[in-house]
Structure formats: C-alpha cells, structure tokens
Amino acid sequence: MNNQDDQKDGSRGKKEDVLLPLSASEAPHDARQLSAEQIEIAIERGRADLAALEAANRHHSAISPKLRFS
Amino acid sequence: MRLGREEGVEFLGFGPDTLQERLGPGGSTDYLNNYLNDLKVAAVALEHHYVDRHYLDEFANYYSKSFDVPEPHCQRLHLFSILSRADLETLFHAATSDPEGVGAHEKLQEAYVGFIVRRPLAAARVGRTVLRTYPVEGRRHYEATRPYRVHVAGLSFTVDGLAFQHQDRGAAVCASTALWSALQRVAFMSGDRTPTPHAITQAAGSPYPASHGLTDVGMATALRRLGYIADFFTPADNRAWFRALLVASLESHLPVVLLLRKKQTTGAGEVDVGHAITLTGFSEPQKIVDVPCSLDTVPPLRMRSGSLDIVYAHDDNLGPHAHYELLDDDKGDEDGHKQLVLQRGDSRGPRPATWPVDRWQVVAALVPKPEKLRLSISSLLENIAYFRPWLELAFEPLSLHYKGYFGTGVQVKKTLLKEHVDVNERNAILFGLSLPRHVGIMSVSYDQIHLCEVVIDVTEVNRNPGEPSLLAVLATGVPRLSQAGIRLRAIAGRFGLPIVHRRT
C-alpha cells in the first residue's frame, strides 16, 4: 500500500489522512466540507444507477425444466 | 433390555475400524474418518437405541410399507476428541454422579465434536450427522451453522454445525437432502422446527416417485409450501457477480443449495444429469476485483467476494463441509455462456485418496430464506451502486471496496455495544431507533480498514425505483471530527439518518 500518493489537489500526504481526527477548533476549517449541491449530485447519480440496474434485472434465467436433481 | 434389543450407552475407543464396522466401507466412510481424525476424535459414546425424528418420518411414510421392513430405530455415535475410552467413561460417571459439579461435564463438553446417527439402511447408513467444523483459522469461514443441543445419559452437550445426511434414494434424493440441510439453519432463524426430508419431498408436490428427483421449480415450491421463500440466481454471463452472491448469502448465514449439471454417457447416448449440494462456508477470497454489474453504463463494484474460489459443501455423495473449488471454464454452455465449474475436491490432492475428484457445471443457486426477508440477494448487492457515489465523496481519495449481507436489527444493536463508538450517538440508536427483524448491511472498507456500514430495511423490496429504505449509518471506523466523519455526517443529515462514529 502506498501511503504517499498524490492527493487530488496536488499536495502529497497519506490518503488515510481523511480518517485522522482533527481538533475541535480546526475541524470546521480544515475539513474540505461538501456543498449541498455536491451531495445532491452524488445521491442522484446513485439513484439513477440503482434504478437502471433494477429495471434491467426484472427477469430470471431459467434452467431447463427437463433437468432433475437426484 | 426389551425383547432382546441392545440398549444403553457403550464407551468405545475411536480407531480406523470404528466407523467402517458401523457404516460399512466406502468413500464416505473414508471421508468421515479423515475428517474426524483431523478433529482428533479418540473416543465414542455409542447410544445403541436412538429414535431419530427425521428417519422415523421416512420409516412411517416409506420403509414401513416395504416388503423387507428395516428397524424403526437408529444408533447414535457421540464423538469426543483427545480423551481415551477410559477417560471418557470415567468423566461420564463423574459428571453423572455429581450433577452439581461442573468440572467433568465441562471437560466432556470441551471434547464434544458432535454425533453421527447410524440408520438401519444398508445402502445409506449415515443419517443425521452434526459435526463441529474445522477450526476457523486463516481464511476459513463457516457461516451457515447453528447450535444443536444433545442429550446423552442425562447430560446435555451443545455442538455448532449443520446437519448432514446421505440420501437414501427411496424417500429422499439429493434435492430434498440439500434443502433439508439448508433448512436446518433457516428454520432455526425463523424459530421453526426443521422439516424432515420426507416432508420436503412431499411439499414439492412432484407427481413422480421421490427417486426421480426434483426440478429447481419443485424445490422452490417445497420451500414456499413449508413457509419459506427462495432466492434463485444463475452464473449466466457474469461469474464474478454469481460468486459475490454466494458469499453474500453465506455471510448472511444462509446456506446455498448449488445446482450442478454434468454430461453422462449411457448406452442410449449422452444425457444431462443433475446434482444438488449445500454450501456451508467459504475460504476468504484473497483478491479485491472489479465485479461487473448487469449494465455497462454502471461501473463495476469493487468486491473481494468476486474472486471466491474455495467453498465448503455438504454433499450427500461424500460428506459434510467438503473442500470444493470454483473454476472458470471459457467453453460455452448450451446458451453460449462461459461456464462456471465446481471441482469436487482439493487441487492439492484428494483427501482421502478414495475421494473421487470430478467436475460439474454450476447452473444455478437456490437460497432458502425466512419469509419476511423479501429483498433478493442480488438486489442487496445492487444497492451498493446507490451508496457508492456519496460514499466515494465522503471518503475521497480512498479507493473503497464493498460487501453486502443480511443481518438482524438485534444483531446491529448488539454489535454496537461492543464497538468503541461515541456513547451519545450509540445511545441515540440503541434507545431511539426501531429496527426491523431483518436488515441489509452494506459494508465499506479501504484496503484492510473497515470504515462504515449503511443499514437498510430488507423486509420489503424498494418501494420507489432506485431508492432503498435507509435506516442508519454506522461509521465505526471513522472518527467524528475527521474529514471523512464530517462529510459522512453531512450526507447522513441530508437523509435524516442517525449516525454513529468511532470514539476518539
């Protein structure tokens, strides 16, 4: 596992930094917070993906009715 | 002793001939001997007269009406590890003469490996058999087991396993026997008494004698009539997805009835023969792989379960918890799909040597479920596609992998009690959130680090297309004041979901 990957903003640091606790005072500032729009876009994308999969999977492949398990 | 019948409990040492003398020679006896030697079985308490409910039902409805009627009762062999015959007898006497004293009874319980019912059927002696699984070390998972309570000479023992027995070919064949093993677990989950093999065969409603076997529809019909439902899926053209569904079922503690097909050459040409076995566990897959969804427009899901290669199976042609392997064969089947093949045996070599290793095409899986567990296993995994975009947003830039399984609301709350989580958030869920009996759990990890679980209601299918019924977010691997924790909380807040974080 490479802990020194490039971050998307170009800075170098550990990927796992997103899991490190921040102090109560710095948390609201240091965390790259999400906008409501980012959240809505992600939710809509997930909803669309799942709805498409549900629509595509409304059938079952059948086994030949002649095959008996004995 | 009544009418010259041998009764009571006899203590025996366990040697190479112990099973052979009682079960007869053959590959199955060799397999059981091998299995019991691995579990270090050294002594046996033999109940000479044992009434087995499952055999008795077959006797009442089938064998009692034969010309050559077998005995209506069985024998039962209780197997103990490590202890010598003399130690076993001494401990039994010590435990029964001082029922309040727990030392001898505890030692016996520690050594108890399980039991084998010996039926009075010359060609199918192995009746209901419950054996402890191999030690869960390394990659082995035996998820589809349950506790059995056993009574011998006034003493009670428990063993965790899943009942196995040979098909007798008269009252039940492999299809009923495989369902019977699976229902041992599912009936237990539902709080029901396990149906007998005869009851399962009858419930299938086949117009033909039991020896003709059952179709997949007949097997599903039996489940429906016995008060259960079935999931059904095929490898078709997505073998990785099929593998992931097998693991999801087993991690949900649901045994899988695997339906197999093979070409057999007969005097009248080549015919298809079918066989059914019950999967009880699997070896933890080693690789995280991209598992394609059923649509090209939806990106693959990263799951370890997509690389499943070793399963453990109850096979009524062989024995319990047998090591079998899933292989890809790119030769097309009749529908043009690349085949998923089950090798019945270990690539490293058969154990014992008499184990006939062969290969079958996997045609489908049938998973018996409690009636109220209505969401299909396939839908459960598809729901990961719903969570993925916002989980990737919360955990950016981590590369996530997923798994999904069914659990219970009770289990979710009990697990929270053991986790190192924020107490206020935990109590809000324990005291403030009602959970259904059956829930779906989407588990998210990064490399070897478990991050969080999203809990959904699975007692019904999604009411609105593309929208699972969300219940809670359990971010037990994510501190509240980390970037991921803050982001995840914002998303949970958007849904109005309770969330619990790791305590820091």
Interface residues (C-beta under 8 A of the other chain):
Chain A: M1 D5 Q7 K8 K15 E16 D17 V18 L19 L20 P21 L22 S23 A24 A27 P28 D30 A31 R32 Q33 L34 A36 Q38 I39 E40 I41 A42 I43 R45 G46 R47 A48 D49 L50 A51 A52 L53 E54 A55 A56 N57 H60 S61 I63 S64 P65 K66 L67 R68 F69 S70
Chain B: V173 C174 A175 A178 S211 H212 G213 L214 T215 D216 V217 M219 F232 F233 T234 A236 L259 R261 D272 V273 G274 H275 A276 C293 S294 L295 T297 V298 D335 V363 A364 S378 S379 E382 N383 A385 Y386 F387 R388 P389 W390 E392 L393 A394 F395 E396 P397 L398 Y446 D447 I449 L451 N462 P465 G466 E467 P468 G477 V478 P479 R480 L481 S482 Q483 A484 I486 R487 A490 I491 R494 T504
